[in-house]
């Protein structure tokens, strides 16, 4: 528990330092962060006080210690996500691009989440065309893990999740990734605000989360020059669709060359 608390405190201090120098430290943001932090802190304080008073059985002590550790982990995860989102919001270009197998990356993400969908006896159906893609694979991995993870979280035991990868039939210069579930779905009001930082619909409160994952997803997709769309209906399911432009190394080199020439020409005119 002490190690978790030390890590959480270090992450929180780092968050304050980084956010303190940016415009994201606005009143509404502070209010949201304070609200989200208050809940795990209250849990930790309550259970820690009970442990300090003593008089608990060994089983109760283990249960209380586990609750404190879980709250600490939740808080640490939230702070890490805030830092990650803050970094993304101040980032303007995608770096460390490489060509990789996108269909294989999606399969690896499904396997990484196997313990979650396996525990709920869900069926995950991947229908993936073979497709090499040029971008930052690690950054996009956060998109797939968040979107697929959400589908698992909000789909009942025994439900079905379909993951499809293909070329957008309406635009051959785009790839399309669709994640469709037959879970609890969302109402229109929630669907319209689902990508906002810290926003949580009623269904979200029942299963945890702090409303940062999809905000990060949207920002990453935008940085890649793409877009994300959601369709959902209460008690019927949800579909997230990610559209990403097809790039290659040659195009990127040409763009960099043009930008370099433009910079030189502009400098020469001054």
C-alpha positions as CSV (number, residue, x, y, z in Angstrom):
1,X,0.0,0.0,0.0
2,X,2.8,2.4,0.9
3,X,4.5,1.9,-2.5
4,X,1.2,2.6,-4.3
5,X,0.7,5.7,-2.3
6,X,4.2,7.0,-3.0
7,X,3.7,6.4,-6.7
8,X,0.3,8.0,-6.7
9,X,1.7,11.1,-4.9
10,X,4.6,11.4,-7.3
11,X,2.2,11.2,-10.3
12,X,-0.1,13.8,-8.7
13,X,2.7,16.2,-8.1
14,X,3.9,15.8,-11.6
15,X,0.4,16.4,-12.9
16,X,0.1,19.7,-11.0
17,X,3.5,20.9,-12.3
18,X,2.7,20.1,-15.9
19,X,-0.9,21.4,-15.9
20,X,0.1,24.5,-14.0
21,X,1.9,25.9,-17.0
22,X,-0.9,25.2,-19.6
23,X,-4.3,26.7,-20.4
24,X,-6.0,23.5,-19.5
25,X,-5.9,24.5,-15.9
26,X,-9.2,26.2,-16.1
27,X,-12.0,26.4,-13.5
28,X,-14.2,23.7,-15.0
29,X,-11.2,21.4,-15.4
30,X,-10.1,21.9,-11.8
31,X,-13.7,21.2,-10.6
32,X,-13.9,18.0,-12.5
33,X,-10.5,16.8,-11.3
34,X,-11.4,17.6,-7.7
35,X,-14.6,15.7,-8.0
36,X,-13.0,12.6,-9.4
37,X,-10.2,12.7,-6.9
38,X,-12.5,13.1,-3.9
39,X,-14.1,9.7,-4.2
40,X,-11.1,7.5,-4.0
41,X,-9.5,9.7,-1.4
42,X,-12.6,9.5,0.8
43,X,-12.6,5.7,0.4
44,X,-8.9,5.5,1.3
45,X,-9.3,7.8,4.3
46,X,-12.4,6.0,5.7
47,X,-10.8,2.5,5.5
48,X,-7.4,3.6,6.7
49,X,-9.1,5.2,9.7
50,X,-10.9,2.0,10.5
51,X,-7.6,0.1,10.3
52,X,-6.0,2.5,12.6
53,X,-8.7,2.2,15.2
54,X,-8.1,-1.6,15.3
55,X,-10.5,-4.2,16.6
56,X,-10.9,-5.8,13.1
57,X,-10.5,-9.5,12.3
58,X,-7.7,-10.6,10.0
59,X,-10.2,-11.1,7.2
60,X,-11.5,-7.6,7.7
61,X,-8.0,-6.2,7.8
62,X,-7.2,-7.9,4.5
63,X,-10.4,-6.7,2.9
64,X,-9.9,-3.1,4.1
65,X,-6.3,-3.1,2.9
66,X,-7.3,-4.4,-0.5
67,X,-10.0,-1.7,-0.8
68,X,-7.4,1.0,0.0
69,X,-5.0,-0.5,-2.6
70,X,-7.7,-0.6,-5.2
71,X,-8.7,3.1,-4.6
72,X,-5.1,4.1,-4.7
73,X,-4.6,2.3,-8.0
74,X,-7.7,4.0,-9.4
75,X,-6.4,7.4,-8.4
76,X,-3.0,6.7,-9.8
77,X,-4.5,5.5,-13.1
78,X,-6.6,8.7,-13.4
79,X,-3.7,11.0,-12.7
80,X,-1.6,9.1,-15.4
81,X,-4.5,9.5,-17.9
82,X,-4.7,13.2,-17.2
83,X,-1.0,13.6,-17.8
84,X,-1.2,11.5,-21.0
85,X,-4.2,13.5,-22.3
86,X,-2.5,16.8,-21.4
87,X,0.5,15.7,-23.4
88,X,-1.6,14.8,-26.4
89,X,-3.5,18.1,-26.3
90,X,-0.2,19.9,-26.6
91,X,1.1,17.7,-29.3
92,X,0.7,18.7,-32.9
93,X,2.3,16.0,-35.0
94,X,2.7,12.2,-34.9
95,X,6.3,11.0,-34.4
96,X,8.0,7.6,-34.5
97,X,5.9,6.4,-37.5
98,X,6.6,3.0,-39.0
99,X,4.8,0.5,-41.2
100,X,3.1,-2.3,-39.3
101,X,0.4,-4.9,-39.7
102,X,-2.7,-3.2,-38.4
103,X,-4.8,-6.4,-38.5
104,X,-2.1,-8.2,-36.4
105,X,-2.1,-5.3,-34.0
106,X,-5.8,-5.5,-33.5
107,X,-5.6,-9.2,-32.9
108,X,-2.9,-8.6,-30.2
109,X,-5.2,-6.1,-28.5
110,X,-8.0,-8.6,-28.4
111,X,-5.7,-11.2,-26.9
112,X,-4.4,-8.6,-24.4
113,X,-8.0,-8.1,-23.2
114,X,-8.9,-11.8,-23.2
115,X,-9.1,-12.0,-19.4
116,X,-11.8,-9.4,-19.5
117,X,-14.1,-10.7,-22.2
118,X,-13.3,-14.3,-21.2
119,X,-14.5,-13.7,-17.7
120,X,-17.8,-12.5,-19.1
121,X,-18.1,-15.3,-21.5
122,X,-18.3,-12.9,-24.4
123,X,-17.7,-13.8,-28.0
124,X,-15.3,-11.5,-29.8
125,X,-15.5,-11.8,-33.6
126,X,-12.6,-10.3,-35.6
127,X,-13.2,-9.8,-39.3
128,X,-9.9,-8.2,-40.4
129,X,-8.5,-7.7,-43.9
130,X,-4.7,-7.9,-44.2
131,X,-3.6,-4.4,-44.1
132,X,-0.2,-2.7,-43.5
133,X,-0.5,0.8,-42.1
134,X,2.0,3.6,-41.7
135,X,1.7,5.5,-38.4
136,X,2.7,5.4,-34.7
137,X,1.5,1.9,-33.7
138,X,1.9,2.4,-29.9
139,X,-0.2,5.5,-30.0
140,X,-2.9,3.9,-32.0
141,X,-2.8,0.9,-29.7
142,X,-4.3,3.1,-27.0
143,X,-7.3,3.8,-29.4
144,X,-8.0,0.1,-29.9
145,X,-7.6,-0.9,-26.3
146,X,-9.9,1.8,-25.1
147,X,-12.6,1.2,-27.7
148,X,-12.6,-2.6,-27.4
149,X,-12.3,-2.3,-23.6
150,X,-15.4,-0.1,-23.5
151,X,-17.3,-2.6,-25.6
152,X,-16.4,-5.4,-23.2
153,X,-17.2,-3.3,-20.2
154,X,-20.7,-2.2,-21.4
155,X,-21.7,-5.6,-22.9
156,X,-23.4,-8.1,-20.7
157,X,-22.2,-11.6,-19.9
158,X,-22.5,-13.8,-23.0
159,X,-22.7,-10.8,-25.4
160,X,-21.0,-10.4,-28.7
161,X,-18.4,-7.9,-29.9
162,X,-17.5,-7.6,-33.6
163,X,-14.3,-6.0,-34.8
164,X,-14.0,-5.2,-38.5
165,X,-11.1,-3.7,-40.4
166,X,-11.3,-2.7,-44.1
167,X,-10.9,0.1,-46.6
168,X,-13.6,2.7,-46.4
169,X,-15.9,1.8,-49.4
170,X,-16.8,5.5,-49.8
171,X,-13.2,6.7,-49.8
172,X,-10.3,4.4,-50.9
173,X,-7.8,6.7,-49.2
174,X,-9.1,5.8,-45.8
175,X,-9.1,2.7,-43.6
176,X,-12.1,1.9,-41.4
177,X,-12.1,0.1,-38.0
178,X,-15.5,-0.7,-36.6
179,X,-16.2,-2.1,-33.1
180,X,-19.8,-3.2,-32.6
181,X,-21.4,-4.6,-29.5
182,X,-24.9,-5.7,-28.4
183,X,-24.5,-4.2,-24.9
184,X,-26.4,-1.7,-22.9
185,X,-26.0,1.1,-25.3
186,X,-26.4,4.9,-24.7
187,X,-29.1,7.4,-25.0
188,X,-28.8,10.4,-27.4
189,X,-27.6,12.8,-24.8
190,X,-24.8,10.5,-23.7
191,X,-23.8,9.8,-27.3
192,X,-23.4,13.5,-28.1
193,X,-21.1,14.1,-25.1
194,X,-19.2,10.8,-24.8
195,X,-15.9,12.3,-26.0
196,X,-15.8,15.1,-23.5
197,X,-13.3,15.0,-20.7
198,X,-14.7,13.6,-17.5
199,X,-18.1,13.1,-18.9
200,X,-19.9,10.0,-17.7
201,X,-23.4,8.8,-18.6
202,X,-25.5,7.0,-16.0
203,X,-24.3,3.6,-17.3
204,X,-20.7,4.6,-16.8
205,X,-21.2,5.2,-13.0
206,X,-22.3,1.6,-12.7
207,X,-19.1,0.2,-14.0
208,X,-16.4,2.6,-13.0
209,X,-14.1,4.7,-15.2
210,X,-13.3,8.4,-15.0
211,X,-14.3,9.7,-18.5
212,X,-10.8,10.2,-19.9
213,X,-10.3,7.2,-22.2
214,X,-12.5,8.3,-25.1
215,X,-11.2,11.9,-24.8
216,X,-7.7,10.4,-25.4
217,X,-9.0,8.3,-28.2
218,X,-10.6,11.2,-30.0
219,X,-7.4,13.3,-29.7
220,X,-5.1,10.5,-31.0
221,X,-7.4,10.0,-34.0
222,X,-7.5,13.7,-34.7
223,X,-3.7,13.9,-34.5
224,X,-3.6,11.1,-37.1
225,X,-5.8,13.2,-39.4
226,X,-8.7,10.9,-38.9
227,X,-12.1,11.0,-37.2
228,X,-14.2,8.8,-34.9
229,X,-18.0,8.3,-35.0
230,X,-20.4,6.6,-32.6
231,X,-23.9,5.2,-33.1
232,X,-25.8,3.7,-30.1
233,X,-29.2,2.8,-28.9
234,X,-30.2,2.0,-25.4
235,X,-30.4,-1.8,-24.6
236,X,-29.4,-2.6,-28.2
237,X,-25.7,-1.8,-28.4
238,X,-23.0,0.6,-29.7
239,X,-20.8,0.9,-32.7
240,X,-17.6,3.0,-32.8
241,X,-16.1,3.7,-36.2
242,X,-12.6,5.0,-36.6
243,X,-11.5,6.4,-40.0
244,X,-7.8,7.0,-40.7
245,X,-6.1,8.4,-43.8
246,X,-3.8,6.1,-45.7
247,X,-0.2,7.4,-45.6
248,X,3.2,6.2,-46.7
249,X,6.8,7.1,-46.2
250,X,7.2,8.6,-49.7
251,X,4.3,11.0,-49.1
252,X,5.6,12.0,-45.7
253,X,9.1,12.7,-47.1
254,X,7.6,14.8,-49.9
255,X,5.5,16.8,-47.4
256,X,8.6,17.4,-45.2
257,X,10.6,18.5,-48.3
258,X,7.8,21.0,-49.3
259,X,7.6,22.4,-45.7
260,X,11.4,22.8,-45.6
261,X,11.4,24.6,-49.0
262,X,8.6,26.9,-47.8
263,X,10.5,27.7,-44.6
264,X,13.6,28.6,-46.6
265,X,11.7,30.7,-49.1
266,X,9.8,32.5,-46.4
267,X,13.0,33.2,-44.5
268,X,14.6,34.6,-47.7
269,X,11.7,37.1,-48.2
270,X,12.3,38.7,-44.8
